[in-house]
Each structure stands twice: as C-alpha cells, then as structure tokens.
Amino acid sequence: MELAHPWRALRALSHIDVTWCHLPVGLRAVTNGRAIWMHTGLTQRERRSSLAHELVHIDEGHTSCQPDRIERHVRTLAAVWLLPRIEPVADALMWHGDDYDGAADDLWVDEATLWARLDPDHSPKVDRLYMARRLEDL
C-alpha cells in the first residue's frame, strides 16, 4: 500500500512552522494557517493523522476554529488522503474484526481517522459496496 506522507508534505511548506506544546485535553493539534501546534504526548500514528488534518485545514484556507460541519469535512479529506484505497482498510478490518484500534494501527492512522474513512455519509458508494461485500465474507 502506497502511504501518504504528511511530514513530507509539511517539508514542502517551508512557511509553516510546527511547535510542540501541551494543548488542552481533547486537542491534538491546531493551526492558524501559518503555524501548527502539536501536542507533545501523541503517538506516531496520532501525530501523522493530526498533521494530515491540520494540513488539510491549511490547504482549505482555514485560519481559525471551524464549525462541526467543516471539521467533519476536513476529517474526511484527511482520512481519504491517508487511506486513499478502501481495499487495505477492508483487509485490516477483516483481520482485526471488532478491534478498530488494531486495524487503525496496521493502517498507521489513529482510530478517529479510520472511522472518518468509513463514514457512510462521506464515503463513495463504490467504497461502501466493496466494504459491504468484504464484511459479508466474515
């Protein structure tokens, strides 16, 4: 599976600074469009997923907090960027069953990103059909 590289994408954005700090509970990262603040206590896959999310905000031109509708859209865009093909997602879920955290770990994303990729309101119909067929095989 070809993996997206948010850190490589960040390297190409030399005007964006990253600062490691302690953020309030529930926040992993934030951006103002010119800088990204990342929580120091994140795992590698949480850092990768959070960075992708913040880079999508920057790409979308966001410079402050966004309403829930926009956040959900950004989560979906980041999830599709990190998990562009549904087949490896289905394979991980088949392997791990109800252990979504284990499946997310295999996919090198956090569980929230995996859930965003599976969101039926934002997944392409072809992906939903593929997942339904694969899960029937269980």
Phi and psi in degrees as GROMACS dihedral restraints (atoms count N, CA, C in turn):
[ dihedral_restraints ]
;  ai    aj    ak    al  type     phi  dphi    fc
    3     4     5     6     1   -73.1    20    10
    4     5     6     7     1   123.1    20    10
    6     7     8     9     1   -96.7    20    10
    7     8     9    10     1   141.3    20    10
    9    10    11    12     1   -71.7    20    10
   10    11    12    13     1   150.6    20    10
   12    13    14    15     1  -124.3    20    10
   13    14    15    16     1    84.6    20    10
   15    16    17    18     1   -61.8    20    10
   16    17    18    19     1   -31.6    20    10
   18    19    20    21     1   -67.7    20    10
   19    20    21    22     1   -36.6    20    10
   21    22    23    24     1   -66.8    20    10
   22    23    24    25     1   -40.4    20    10
   24    25    26    27     1   -62.3    20    10
   25    26    27    28     1   -40.2    20    10
   27    28    29    30     1   -62.4    20    10
   28    29    30    31     1   -41.6    20    10
   30    31    32    33     1   -58.1    20    10
   31    32    33    34     1   -31.9    20    10
   33    34    35    36     1   -76.4    20    10
   34    35    36    37     1   -12.0    20    10
   36    37    38    39     1  -106.0    20    10
   37    38    39    40     1    71.7    20    10
   39    40    41    42     1   -62.6    20    10
   40    41    42    43     1   -16.2    20    10
   42    43    44    45     1   -83.8    20    10
   43    44    45    46     1    -4.5    20    10
   45    46    47    48     1  -100.6    20    10
   46    47    48    49     1   121.8    20    10
   48    49    50    51     1   -97.3    20    10
   49    50    51    52     1   143.8    20    10
   51    52    53    54     1  -113.8    20    10
   52    53    54    55     1   130.6    20    10
   54    55    56    57     1  -121.1    20    10
   55    56    57    58     1   130.9    20    10
   57    58    59    60     1   -93.1    20    10
   58    59    60    61     1   129.3    20    10
   60    61    62    63     1  -158.3    20    10
   61    62    63    64     1   174.7    20    10
   63    64    65    66     1   -90.5    20    10
   64    65    66    67     1   121.3    20    10
   66    67    68    69     1  -103.4    20    10
   67    68    69    70     1   160.8    20    10
   69    70    71    72     1   -57.7    20    10
   70    71    72    73     1   153.7    20    10
   72    73    74    75     1   -52.6    20    10
   73    74    75    76     1   134.0    20    10
   75    76    77    78     1    94.6    20    10
   76    77    78    79     1   -14.0    20    10
   78    79    80    81     1  -105.0    20    10
   79    80    81    82     1   129.6    20    10
   81    82    83    84     1  -101.6    20    10
   82    83    84    85     1   -33.0    20    10
   84    85    86    87     1  -161.8    20    10
   85    86    87    88     1   154.2    20    10
   87    88    89    90     1  -144.5    20    10
   88    89    90    91     1   159.4    20    10
   90    91    92    93     1  -141.2    20    10
   91    92    93    94     1   155.2    20    10
   93    94    95    96     1  -115.4    20    10
   94    95    96    97     1    12.1    20    10
   96    97    98    99     1    92.6    20    10
   97    98    99   100     1   -17.1    20    10
   99   100   101   102     1  -119.6    20    10
  100   101   102   103     1   -18.5    20    10
  102   103   104   105     1  -145.2    20    10
  103   104   105   106     1   158.3    20    10
  105   106   107   108     1  -126.8    20    10
  106   107   108   109     1   131.2    20    10
  108   109   110   111     1  -107.1    20    10
  109   110   111   112     1   123.2    20    10
  111   112   113   114     1  -114.0    20    10
  112   113   114   115     1   137.7    20    10
  114   115   116   117     1   -68.0    20    10
  115   116   117   118     1   137.2    20    10
  117   118   119   120     1   -71.6    20    10
  118   119   120   121     1   -21.4    20    10
  120   121   122   123     1   -93.0    20    10
  121   122   123   124     1    19.5    20    10
  123   124   125   126     1   -84.3    20    10
  124   125   126   127     1   149.2    20    10
  126   127   128   129     1   -74.9    20    10
  127   128   129   130     1   170.1    20    10
  129   130   131   132     1   -60.1    20    10
  130   131   132   133     1   -45.3    20    10
  132   133   134   135     1   -71.5    20    10
  133   134   135   136     1   -29.0    20    10
  135   136   137   138     1   -68.6    20    10
  136   137   138   139     1   -39.2    20    10
  138   139   140   141     1   -63.1    20    10
  139   140   141   142     1   -45.0    20    10
  141   142   143   144     1   -61.9    20    10
  142   143   144   145     1   -46.8    20    10
  144   145   146   147     1   -67.3    20    10
  145   146   147   148     1   -42.6    20    10
  147   148   149   150     1   -66.4    20    10
  148   149   150   151     1   -41.5    20    10
  150   151   152   153     1   -62.3    20    10
  151   152   153   154     1   -44.1    20    10
  153   154   155   156     1   -58.8    20    10
  154   155   156   157     1   -43.7    20    10
  156   157   158   159     1   -59.4    20    10
  157   158   159   160     1   -47.9    20    10
  159   160   161   162     1   -68.3    20    10
  160   161   162   163     1   -34.9    20    10
  162   163   164   165     1   -66.4    20    10
  163   164   165   166     1   -33.8    20    10
  165   166   167   168     1   -65.1    20    10
  166   167   168   169     1   -43.3    20    10
  168   169   170   171     1   -54.8    20    10
  169   170   171   172     1   -46.7    20    10
  171   172   173   174     1   -63.4    20    10
  172   173   174   175     1   -43.7    20    10
  174   175   176   177     1   -62.1    20    10
  175   176   177   178     1   -33.7    20    10
  177   178   179   180     1   -80.6    20    10
  178   179   180   181     1    -6.0    20    10
  180   181   182   183     1    85.2    20    10
  181   182   183   184     1    16.0    20    10
  183   184   185   186     1   -78.3    20    10
  184   185   186   187     1   138.0    20    10
  186   187   188   189     1  -126.9    20    10
  187   188   189   190     1     6.6    20    10
  189   190   191   192     1  -157.8    20    10
  190   191   192   193     1  -176.9    20    10
  192   193   194   195     1   -58.1    20    10
  193   194   195   196     1   147.8    20    10
  195   196   197   198     1  -119.8    20    10
  196   197   198   199     1   154.7    20    10
  198   199   200   201     1   -65.3    20    10
  199   200   201   202     1   160.6    20    10
  201   202   203   204     1   -52.2    20    10
  202   203   204   205     1   -39.9    20    10
  204   205   206   207     1   -60.0    20    10
  205   206   207   208     1   -42.6    20    10
  207   208   209   210     1   -71.0    20    10
  208   209   210   211     1   -41.8    20    10
  210   211   212   213     1   -58.8    20    10
  211   212   213   214     1   -41.5    20    10
  213   214   215   216     1   -64.5    20    10
  214   215   216   217     1   -41.3    20    10
  216   217   218   219     1   -62.6    20    10
  217   218   219   220     1   -43.7    20    10
  219   220   221   222     1   -63.6    20    10
  220   221   222   223     1   -42.7    20    10
  222   223   224   225     1   -58.0    20    10
  223   224   225   226     1   -42.2    20    10
  225   226   227   228     1   -65.4    20    10
  226   227   228   229     1   -45.9    20    10
  228   229   230   231     1   -60.9    20    10
  229   230   231   232     1   -42.6    20    10
  231   232   233   234     1   -64.7    20    10
  232   233   234   235     1   -41.0    20    10
  234   235   236   237     1   -64.3    20    10
  235   236   237   238     1   -41.6    20    10
  237   238   239   240     1   -68.6    20    10
  238   239   240   241     1   -34.3    20    10
  240   241   242   243     1   -64.1    20    10
  241   242   243   244     1   -46.3    20    10
  243   244   245   246     1   -77.1    20    10
  244   245   246   247     1   -27.7    20    10
  246   247   248   249     1  -130.3    20    10
  247   248   249   250     1    69.2    20    10
  249   250   251   252     1   -67.9    20    10
  250   251   252   253     1   -30.3    20    10
  252   253   254   255     1  -105.1    20    10
  253   254   255   256     1   135.6    20    10
  255   256   257   258     1   -79.4    20    10
  256   257   258   259     1   -22.1    20    10
  258   259   260   261     1   -59.9    20    10
  259   260   261   262     1   -48.2    20    10
  261   262   263   264     1   -63.7    20    10
  262   263   264   265     1   -31.1    20    10
  264   265   266   267     1   -64.3    20    10
  265   266   267   268     1   -46.9    20    10
  267   268   269   270     1   -62.0    20    10
  268   269   270   271     1   -42.0    20    10
  270   271   272   273     1   -60.3    20    10
  271   272   273   274     1   -44.7    20    10
  273   274   275   276     1   -64.0    20    10
  274   275   276   277     1   -40.6    20    10
  276   277   278   279     1   -68.7    20    10
  277   278   279   280     1   -37.4    20    10
  279   280   281   282     1   -62.6    20    10
  280   281   282   283     1   -41.7    20    10
  282   283   284   285     1   -68.7    20    10
  283   284   285   286     1   -43.3    20    10
  285   286   287   288     1   -95.8    20    10
  286   287   288   289     1   -10.3    20    10
  288   289   290   291     1    61.9    20    10
  289   290   291   292     1  -123.3    20    10
  291   292   293   294     1   -82.4    20    10
  292   293   294   295     1     0.0    20    10
  294   295   296   297     1   -86.7    20    10
  295   296   297   298     1    81.6    20    10
  297   298   299   300     1   -66.8    20    10
  298   299   300   301     1   -32.6    20    10
  300   301   302   303     1   -66.1    20    10
  301   302   303   304     1   -40.2    20    10
  303   304   305   306     1   -64.1    20    10
  304   305   306   307     1   -40.5    20    10
  306   307   308   309     1   -64.5    20    10
  307   308   309   310     1   -43.1    20    10
  309   310   311   312     1   -62.2    20    10
  310   311   312   313     1   -40.3    20    10
  312   313   314   315     1   -60.7    20    10
  313   314   315   316     1   -45.3    20    10
  315   316   317   318     1   -60.4    20    10
  316   317   318   319     1   -32.7    20    10
  318   319   320   321     1   -87.7    20    10
  319   320   321   322     1    -3.5    20    10
  321   322   323   324     1    64.2    20    10
  322   323   324   325     1    40.2    20    10
  324   325   326   327     1  -135.1    20    10
  325   326   327   328     1   168.1    20    10
  327   328   329   330     1   -83.1    20    10
  328   329   330   331     1   166.9    20    10
  330   331   332   333     1   -63.3    20    10
  331   332   333   334     1   -36.0    20    10
  333   334   335   336     1   -61.3    20    10
  334   335   336   337     1   -37.2    20    10
  336   337   338   339     1   -68.6    20    10
  337   338   339   340     1   -40.4    20    10
  339   340   341   342     1   -60.3    20    10
  340   341   342   343     1   -46.5    20    10
  342   343   344   345     1   -61.6    20    10
  343   344   345   346     1   -39.3    20    10
  345   346   347   348     1   -63.4    20    10
  346   347   348   349     1   -38.5    20    10
  348   349   350   351     1   -67.0    20    10
  349   350   351   352     1   -28.8    20    10
  351   352   353   354     1   -90.7    20    10
  352   353   354   355     1    -5.4    20    10
  354   355   356   357     1   -56.4    20    10
  355   356   357   358     1   114.3    20    10
  357   358   359   360     1   -65.1    20    10
  358   359   360   361     1   -22.1    20    10
  360   361   362   363     1   -74.7    20    10
  361   362   363   364     1   -16.7    20    10
  363   364   365   366     1  -126.9    20    10
  364   365   366   367     1     1.1    20    10
  366   367   368   369     1   -88.6    20    10
  367   368   369   370     1   141.7    20    10
  369   370   371   372     1   -60.1    20    10
  370   371   372   373     1   147.0    20    10
  372   373   374   375     1   -57.2    20    10
  373   374   375   376     1   -39.0    20    10
  375   376   377   378     1   -61.9    20    10
  376   377   378   379     1   -37.8    20    10
  378   379   380   381     1   -67.9    20    10
  379   380   381   382     1   -41.2    20    10
  381   382   383   384     1   -63.5    20    10
  382   383   384   385     1   -41.3    20    10
  384   385   386   387     1   -66.0    20    10
  385   386   387   388     1   -42.0    20    10
  387   388   389   390     1   -61.0    20    10
  388   389   390   391     1   -47.0    20    10
  390   391   392   393     1   -62.3    20    10
  391   392   393   394     1   -41.9    20    10
  393   394   395   396     1   -60.9    20    10
  394   395   396   397     1   -44.6    20    10
  396   397   398   399     1   -63.2    20    10
  397   398   399   400     1   -43.9    20    10
  399   400   401   402     1   -65.1    20    10
  400   401   402   403     1   -42.1    20    10
  402   403   404   405     1   -72.0    20    10
  403   404   405   406     1   -24.0    20    10
  405   406   407   408     1   -63.7    20    10
  406   407   408   409     1   -28.1    20    10
  408   409   410   411     1   -67.1    20    10
  409   410   411   412     1   -15.9    20    10
